[in-house]
């Protein structure tokens, strides 16, 4: 594995860290922290090649980091080696779930290990060994190679930590899992207890492999940022069922590693935001607000007001969409007034992507919003 040295402005990097810490603490810094990811990074290998060859995954990441830091050093992104390319099924693979690799996105989980909860759950292993099981060795190899190749200069993300419920849906069919909440709730609690322990065991394995370089929270990768949980099912089942079957297990992970970022793709309204806030996360993403196709300014204002009332920070894009038209061609762009409204108090981590010229424009907007 070759050694890489990335040249970048240490002053800019330290300033970005300071802004991120100010955001974590809910206070203003010299500007609204702006995570603008610029287009045009060299594309060296596709996802399949990175999964099958850790050296290629490391090289692709190094090229991307170097491009961002060279061309846009003023931004507040904190680059890292993101293991999300190994997919949401990494932990399920340790239970025997087969992963289906494709070229240009993370792999899918093929089939399910459990077809019938009552019949098959007793045969499911209770503890996984990330050192040996499934794709655990892939995560270890990639992690150690990246740290060795870069001298530990940049963080390594945790693996894609889906919620215990999310992991369970890749071991048993989601519809069967939901029906069992009514017909056999004790079996649902049993499998969620198993998947919770698997997430904890995998995170401790990542701590062993990555050491101080591990970023358990990809939104707040600095020490003390807690952990990220990706719970895209929090708005699929009812808030009542979420509180009964998901909340206790998510909280077990937060209690183990520190409350951090709770992600959901949404929607947040109506009612689902209540289940999110019951977790007392430090931060959440501005995702779809009312249905899978809607992100209006009115709902984003309401979302921020509710989060402020509960002391929860927000992260994400200010681009909005009219009802039923969630695609780039129909995006209503952000503007300075809306940025000041959403982030002028220091509680927004603003994240966008696009060409370099747009990134510089965003930085100027971010500065002006705090100088008003």
C-alpha positions as CSV (number, residue, x, y, z in Angstrom):
1,X,0.0,0.0,0.0
2,X,1.6,3.3,-1.0
3,X,1.9,6.2,1.4
4,X,0.0,9.4,0.6
5,X,0.6,12.9,1.8
6,X,-2.1,15.5,1.2
7,X,-1.0,19.1,1.2
8,X,-3.6,21.4,2.7
9,X,-4.0,24.6,4.8
10,X,-3.7,23.6,8.4
11,X,-5.0,27.1,9.4
12,X,-8.1,26.6,7.4
13,X,-8.6,23.1,8.7
14,X,-8.3,24.3,12.3
15,X,-10.7,27.2,11.7
16,X,-13.2,24.7,10.3
17,X,-12.9,22.6,13.4
18,X,-13.5,25.6,15.6
19,X,-16.7,26.5,13.7
20,X,-17.9,22.9,14.0
21,X,-17.3,23.0,17.7
22,X,-19.2,26.3,18.0
23,X,-22.1,24.7,16.2
24,X,-22.0,21.7,18.5
25,X,-22.3,24.1,21.4
26,X,-25.1,26.1,19.8
27,X,-23.2,29.4,19.5
28,X,-22.2,31.7,16.7
29,X,-18.7,31.8,15.2
30,X,-17.2,34.1,12.6
31,X,-19.7,32.7,10.0
32,X,-22.4,30.0,9.6
33,X,-20.4,26.7,9.3
34,X,-20.7,25.8,5.6
35,X,-20.1,22.2,4.3
36,X,-20.0,22.8,0.6
37,X,-18.8,19.7,-1.3
38,X,-17.6,20.8,-4.7
39,X,-18.2,18.9,-7.9
40,X,-15.4,17.6,-10.1
41,X,-13.3,15.4,-7.9
42,X,-11.5,12.8,-10.0
43,X,-13.4,9.5,-10.3
44,X,-10.9,6.6,-10.2
45,X,-12.8,3.5,-9.3
46,X,-16.5,2.5,-9.0
47,X,-18.1,1.0,-5.9
48,X,-17.6,-2.6,-6.9
49,X,-13.9,-2.0,-7.4
50,X,-13.6,-0.3,-4.1
51,X,-15.4,-3.1,-2.3
52,X,-13.4,-5.8,-3.9
53,X,-10.0,-4.0,-3.5
54,X,-9.3,-2.0,-0.3
55,X,-6.3,-0.4,-1.9
56,X,-8.6,1.1,-4.6
57,X,-11.0,2.4,-1.9
58,X,-8.2,4.2,-0.2
59,X,-6.8,5.7,-3.3
60,X,-10.2,6.9,-4.4
61,X,-10.8,8.6,-1.1
62,X,-7.4,10.2,-1.0
63,X,-8.0,11.7,-4.4
64,X,-11.4,13.1,-3.3
65,X,-10.0,14.5,-0.1
66,X,-7.1,16.1,-1.9
67,X,-9.3,17.7,-4.5
68,X,-11.7,19.2,-1.9
69,X,-8.9,20.6,0.3
70,X,-6.9,21.9,-2.6
71,X,-9.7,23.7,-4.5
72,X,-11.9,24.8,-1.6
73,X,-9.8,25.1,1.6
74,X,-12.0,27.7,3.1
75,X,-15.0,25.3,3.5
76,X,-15.9,23.6,6.7
77,X,-16.1,20.0,5.6
78,X,-13.9,17.7,7.6
79,X,-12.9,15.0,5.1
80,X,-12.8,11.4,6.2
81,X,-12.6,7.8,4.9
82,X,-16.3,7.0,4.7
83,X,-17.0,3.3,5.0
84,X,-20.6,3.7,3.8
85,X,-19.5,2.3,0.4
86,X,-19.6,-1.1,2.1
87,X,-23.4,-0.7,2.5
88,X,-26.1,-0.9,5.1
89,X,-25.9,-4.7,5.1
90,X,-22.4,-5.0,6.6
91,X,-23.7,-5.9,10.0
92,X,-26.4,-8.2,8.6
93,X,-23.7,-9.9,6.6
94,X,-22.2,-11.1,9.9
95,X,-25.4,-13.0,10.5
96,X,-25.1,-14.6,7.1
97,X,-27.0,-12.2,4.9
98,X,-25.7,-12.2,1.3
99,X,-24.6,-8.9,-0.1
100,X,-25.3,-8.1,-3.8
101,X,-22.6,-5.9,-5.2
102,X,-23.3,-3.4,-8.0
103,X,-21.1,-1.0,-9.8
104,X,-22.2,2.5,-8.8
105,X,-23.9,2.4,-5.4
106,X,-23.5,0.5,-2.1
107,X,-24.5,-3.1,-2.2
108,X,-27.9,-4.5,-1.5
109,X,-28.9,-7.3,0.9
110,X,-30.0,-10.3,-1.2
111,X,-32.8,-12.3,0.4
112,X,-33.2,-12.7,4.1
113,X,-31.7,-15.0,6.7
114,X,-35.0,-15.5,8.6
115,X,-38.1,-16.4,6.7
116,X,-40.2,-17.2,9.7
117,X,-39.5,-15.5,13.0
118,X,-40.9,-18.2,15.3
119,X,-39.2,-21.0,13.4
120,X,-35.9,-19.4,12.4
121,X,-35.0,-17.0,15.2
122,X,-33.9,-19.7,17.7
123,X,-31.2,-20.6,15.1
124,X,-29.9,-17.1,14.7
125,X,-26.5,-16.5,16.3
126,X,-26.7,-14.3,19.4
127,X,-23.3,-12.5,19.1
128,X,-21.3,-11.7,16.0
129,X,-17.5,-11.5,15.7
130,X,-16.5,-8.6,13.5
131,X,-13.0,-9.9,13.3
132,X,-14.2,-13.0,11.4
133,X,-17.8,-12.8,10.4
134,X,-19.3,-11.6,7.1
135,X,-17.9,-8.4,5.8
136,X,-16.3,-7.4,9.1
137,X,-12.8,-8.3,7.8
138,X,-13.4,-6.0,4.8
139,X,-14.1,-3.1,7.1
140,X,-11.0,-3.9,9.1
141,X,-8.7,-4.2,6.1
142,X,-9.9,-0.9,4.6
143,X,-9.7,1.0,7.9
144,X,-6.2,-0.2,8.7
145,X,-5.0,0.5,5.1
146,X,-6.3,4.0,5.1
147,X,-4.8,4.9,8.4
148,X,-1.4,3.4,7.4
149,X,-1.5,5.1,4.0
150,X,-2.3,8.6,5.3
151,X,-0.5,8.4,8.7
152,X,-3.8,8.8,10.5
153,X,-4.1,12.4,9.2
154,X,-7.9,12.1,8.7
155,X,-10.7,10.4,10.4
156,X,-12.3,7.0,9.5
157,X,-16.1,6.9,9.7
158,X,-17.9,4.1,11.6
159,X,-19.5,1.6,9.3
160,X,-23.0,2.4,8.2
161,X,-24.8,2.2,11.6
162,X,-28.4,1.6,10.7
163,X,-30.7,1.4,13.7
164,X,-31.3,-1.9,15.4
165,X,-34.6,-2.0,13.6
166,X,-32.9,-1.2,10.3
167,X,-30.4,-4.0,10.8
168,X,-33.2,-6.4,11.6
169,X,-35.0,-5.6,8.4
170,X,-32.1,-7.0,6.5
171,X,-32.2,-10.2,8.4
172,X,-36.0,-10.7,8.3
173,X,-38.5,-9.2,5.9
174,X,-39.8,-5.8,7.1
175,X,-43.4,-6.7,6.6
176,X,-43.0,-9.8,8.7
177,X,-41.3,-7.8,11.3
178,X,-44.1,-5.2,11.4
179,X,-46.8,-7.9,11.6
180,X,-44.9,-9.6,14.4
181,X,-45.2,-6.4,16.5
182,X,-48.9,-7.3,16.9
183,X,-48.7,-11.1,16.7
184,X,-45.5,-11.9,18.5
185,X,-44.0,-8.8,20.1
186,X,-41.6,-10.8,22.3
187,X,-39.9,-12.1,19.1
188,X,-39.4,-8.6,17.8
189,X,-37.9,-7.5,21.1
190,X,-35.6,-10.6,21.0
191,X,-34.2,-9.9,17.5
192,X,-33.8,-6.1,18.2
193,X,-31.8,-7.0,21.3
194,X,-29.6,-9.2,19.2
195,X,-29.1,-6.5,16.5
196,X,-28.4,-3.8,19.1
197,X,-25.6,-5.9,20.6
198,X,-24.2,-6.5,17.1
199,X,-24.1,-2.7,16.5
200,X,-22.3,-2.2,19.8
201,X,-19.8,-5.0,19.1
202,X,-19.1,-3.7,15.7
203,X,-18.5,-0.2,16.9
204,X,-16.1,-1.4,19.6
205,X,-14.3,-3.4,16.9
206,X,-14.0,-0.2,14.8
207,X,-12.6,1.6,17.9
208,X,-10.0,-1.2,18.1
209,X,-9.0,-1.0,14.4
210,X,-9.1,2.8,14.0
211,X,-8.1,4.0,17.4
212,X,-8.3,7.8,17.8
213,X,-9.0,8.2,14.1
214,X,-12.5,6.7,14.5
215,X,-15.4,9.2,13.8
216,X,-18.5,7.5,15.2
217,X,-20.5,10.5,14.3
218,X,-20.0,11.5,10.6
219,X,-21.8,14.8,11.1
220,X,-19.7,15.7,14.1
221,X,-16.5,13.7,13.7
222,X,-14.5,15.6,16.4
223,X,-13.9,13.9,19.7
224,X,-16.9,14.0,22.0
225,X,-19.4,13.9,19.1
226,X,-21.2,10.7,20.2
227,X,-22.4,8.4,17.5
228,X,-24.6,8.6,14.4
229,X,-27.7,6.3,14.1
230,X,-29.4,6.0,10.8
231,X,-33.0,5.3,11.5
232,X,-34.9,5.5,8.3
233,X,-37.7,3.4,9.7
234,X,-38.7,5.9,12.4
235,X,-41.2,7.4,9.9
236,X,-42.3,4.1,8.4
237,X,-44.0,2.6,11.5
238,X,-46.3,4.6,13.8
239,X,-44.8,6.8,16.5
240,X,-46.4,4.5,19.1
241,X,-44.8,1.4,17.7
242,X,-41.5,3.3,17.2
243,X,-41.5,4.2,20.9
244,X,-42.3,0.6,22.0
245,X,-39.9,-1.3,19.7
246,X,-37.2,1.1,18.4
247,X,-36.6,3.8,21.0
248,X,-35.3,1.6,23.8
249,X,-32.7,0.0,21.5
250,X,-31.6,3.2,19.9
251,X,-31.1,4.7,23.3
252,X,-29.1,1.7,24.4
253,X,-26.6,2.7,21.6
254,X,-26.6,6.4,22.6
255,X,-26.1,5.4,26.2
256,X,-23.1,3.3,25.2
257,X,-21.3,5.8,23.0
258,X,-22.9,9.2,23.7
259,X,-25.9,10.9,22.2
260,X,-25.0,12.3,18.8
261,X,-26.7,12.5,15.5
262,X,-30.0,10.8,14.6
263,X,-30.6,10.6,10.9
264,X,-33.9,9.9,9.2
265,X,-34.8,10.5,5.5
266,X,-38.2,11.6,6.8
267,X,-40.9,12.6,6.8
268,X,-41.0,14.4,10.1
269,X,-44.6,15.6,9.9
270,X,-47.2,14.8,11.1
271,X,-46.2,13.2,14.4
272,X,-43.0,11.4,13.4
273,X,-40.8,14.2,14.7
274,X,-42.1,13.4,18.2
275,X,-40.5,10.0,18.1
276,X,-37.3,11.6,16.9
277,X,-37.1,14.1,19.6
278,X,-37.8,11.5,22.3
279,X,-34.2,10.3,21.6
280,X,-32.8,13.7,22.8
281,X,-30.3,13.7,19.9
282,X,-27.7,16.5,19.7
283,X,-28.5,17.0,16.0
284,X,-30.8,15.8,13.2
285,X,-30.9,16.2,9.4
286,X,-33.2,18.5,7.5
287,X,-34.8,15.8,5.3
288,X,-38.2,15.4,3.7
289,X,-40.7,17.1,5.9
290,X,-44.2,16.0,5.2
291,X,-44.1,13.1,2.8
292,X,-41.4,11.5,0.6
293,X,-41.7,14.3,-1.9
294,X,-42.0,17.5,0.1
295,X,-39.6,20.0,1.7
296,X,-41.2,23.4,1.8
297,X,-39.9,26.5,3.6
298,X,-43.0,26.6,5.8
299,X,-42.3,23.2,7.2
300,X,-38.6,23.8,7.5
301,X,-39.4,26.9,9.6
302,X,-41.7,24.8,11.8
303,X,-39.0,22.1,12.0
304,X,-36.4,24.6,13.2
305,X,-38.8,26.1,15.7
306,X,-39.5,22.7,17.2
307,X,-35.9,21.7,17.2
308,X,-34.9,25.0,18.9
309,X,-37.5,24.4,21.6
310,X,-35.9,21.0,22.3
311,X,-32.3,22.1,22.1
312,X,-31.6,20.1,19.0
313,X,-29.2,21.3,16.3
314,X,-29.9,20.9,12.6
315,X,-27.8,19.9,9.6
316,X,-28.5,19.9,5.9
317,X,-29.4,21.7,2.7
318,X,-31.6,24.8,2.5
319,X,-32.9,23.8,-0.9
320,X,-36.6,23.3,-0.9
321,X,-39.2,21.7,-3.2
322,X,-42.8,22.3,-3.9
323,X,-45.3,19.6,-3.0
324,X,-44.8,16.4,-4.9
325,X,-41.8,17.6,-6.9
326,X,-38.7,16.4,-5.2
327,X,-36.0,16.6,-7.8
328,X,-33.3,19.0,-8.8
329,X,-35.1,20.6,-11.7
330,X,-37.9,21.8,-9.3
331,X,-35.6,23.0,-6.5
332,X,-36.3,26.4,-5.0
333,X,-32.8,27.7,-4.3
334,X,-31.6,29.0,-1.0
335,X,-31.1,32.7,-0.6
336,X,-29.4,35.0,2.0
337,X,-32.6,35.9,3.8
338,X,-33.6,32.3,4.4
339,X,-30.1,31.4,5.4
340,X,-30.0,34.2,8.0
341,X,-33.4,33.0,9.3
342,X,-32.4,29.4,9.6
343,X,-28.8,29.7,10.6
344,X,-28.2,33.2,12.0
345,X,-28.3,31.9,15.6
346,X,-25.4,29.5,15.0
347,X,-27.5,26.3,15.3
348,X,-27.4,25.3,11.6
349,X,-24.6,23.2,10.0
350,X,-25.3,24.2,6.4
351,X,-24.5,21.5,3.8
352,X,-24.7,22.0,0.0
353,X,-22.9,20.7,-3.1
354,X,-22.2,22.1,-6.6
355,X,-19.5,23.9,-8.6
356,X,-16.7,25.8,-7.0
357,X,-18.1,29.2,-7.9
358,X,-21.3,28.4,-6.1
359,X,-19.4,27.3,-3.0
360,X,-17.6,30.6,-2.8
361,X,-20.9,32.4,-3.2
362,X,-22.3,30.4,-0.3
363,X,-19.3,31.3,1.9
364,X,-19.9,35.0,1.3
365,X,-23.5,34.6,2.1
366,X,-22.6,32.8,5.3
367,X,-20.3,35.6,6.4
368,X,-22.8,38.4,5.6
369,X,-25.6,36.6,7.5
370,X,-23.7,36.9,10.8
371,X,-22.6,40.5,10.2
372,X,-26.1,41.9,10.0
